[in-house]
Amino acid sequence: MKKETLVNHQTPARPEPGNEPLVEPIHRSVKYTFPTVKEMAQLFSGEKDGYFYSRYANPTLRQLEILMCQLQEREDALATNSGVTAITNCLLSLLRQGDHMVIFVESYRPTRYIVRNLLARFGVTHALISVKDHDGIARELARDNTRLILFETPTNPMTWIADLDFIIRQARANNVLTVLDSTFSGLHNYGHYDIDIFLHSLTKFASGHGDVLGGAIIGNKELISRIKPDYANTGAAIAPDSAYLILRGLKTYFLRYRQQCANALKIALFLENNEFVEKVFYPGLASHPDHLLAKKQMHDFGAIVAFHLVGKEKEMHNFIEALHLFRLAASLGSTESMVTPAKLFFATDLEPEELLLGGIQETTVRLSLGIEDSDDLIEDLEQALRKANG
Ligand SMILES: Cc1ncc(COP(=O)(O)O)c(C=O)c1O
């Protein structure tokens, strides 16, 4: 064999069975080969499991999908190349022209974009109401053509808690699909609730280090099989290298999440007693309007704290710019703490009355807690609050 041929047909050096690597290799191959045409045909007909092209399936992606099923207590999953891809693919696959769906003023802003701009162009209508509006939820779910409700809990950025029992009961009574974007609660909450589909941005707590995008659609086999053909044919799959980074991140997921939640509670308690803070929102605080519901539904209270600062926009800008450890960024769930001006980042598409419903004010700030030492974080907040107020 000539060397020009040799470099294109390299000899694999795979370990023998029993001598496996402790860390699984990343499967970068897009293509998978078959010894016979018959075996290739068997894969296409579904007679045999296997891989043929990574846009459909890949062992590294499958490892991530299986782990997510186990964490979220469901049968099947699809790993997508971002959180918004998970939302888009799920909705495009489960809805059709003439269907109606329910979303919330408290929903993640790109979710509102997808529903109000993209799906609307294809004849899917929606109601945009508050997650606290139980009458509105009951009314909208009872409409003849309502097919799906997409919600979050805790909500962004105010941390309202959606009443899962109520939403599920209403949805079941009306044969409506329940889809929970559970990015804020992580992969370990709500498995025992009768929720049809869990969506996640794996970019956040799952990967944990802010260096990779990814998403997940998790549900029973039947629903996932309805989504899979669109997922594969629209190129929604995550890249194997990204899936690997998320799998690696997940090894420390619980350590990080617990520390982030513990930091969030300490910070919320500190802020609650600070003269420059008007009101703090953290589901773990007894003063939070949904504290009891959060206690009933969640294993923990999350890593997001929101608060209204005393003063005006100017004081809010001064405060954010005076922080050293909390970095001004529009993400969450990383090892480092972050700060975000709520109205600017999450609500510029909302009308004033929708903003009012969502509870976001001019000086509302969202903190996403990292895993730093809480005393250092409190010191940073304390000096910035003092500086902001002269
Ligand atoms: C609740 C929620 N869903 C989905 C996403 C989208 O995730 P990604 O940035 O991975 O597309 C985010 C991102 O912030 C989010 O907060």
PDBQT file of the ligand as one rigid body, heavy atoms in Angstrom, charges set to zero:
ROOT
HETATM    1  C1  LIG A 401     -34.671  29.176  30.718  1.00  0.00    +0.000 C 
HETATM    2  C2  LIG A 401     -33.751  29.115  29.539  1.00  0.00    +0.000 A 
HETATM    3  N1  LIG A 401     -34.076  28.329  28.507  1.00  0.00    +0.000 NA
HETATM    4  C3  LIG A 401     -33.294  28.251  27.414  1.00  0.00    +0.000 A 
HETATM    5  C4  LIG A 401     -32.139  28.991  27.318  1.00  0.00    +0.000 A 
HETATM    6  C5  LIG A 401     -31.360  28.942  26.042  1.00  0.00    +0.000 C 
HETATM    7  O1  LIG A 401     -30.187  28.260  26.170  1.00  0.00    +0.000 OA
HETATM    8  P1  LIG A 401     -28.979  28.354  25.125  1.00  0.00    +0.000 P 
HETATM    9  O2  LIG A 401     -28.285  29.634  25.379  1.00  0.00    +0.000 OA
HETATM   10  O3  LIG A 401     -28.197  27.135  25.455  1.00  0.00    +0.000 OA
HETATM   11  O4  LIG A 401     -29.565  28.312  23.758  1.00  0.00    +0.000 OA
HETATM   12  C6  LIG A 401     -31.751  29.821  28.371  1.00  0.00    +0.000 A 
HETATM   13  C7  LIG A 401     -30.541  30.636  28.283  1.00  0.00    +0.000 C 
HETATM   14  O5  LIG A 401     -30.298  31.510  29.089  1.00  0.00    +0.000 OA
HETATM   15  C8  LIG A 401     -32.592  29.896  29.512  1.00  0.00    +0.000 A 
HETATM   16  O6  LIG A 401     -32.302  30.693  30.530  1.00  0.00    +0.000 OA
ENDROOT
TORSDOF 0
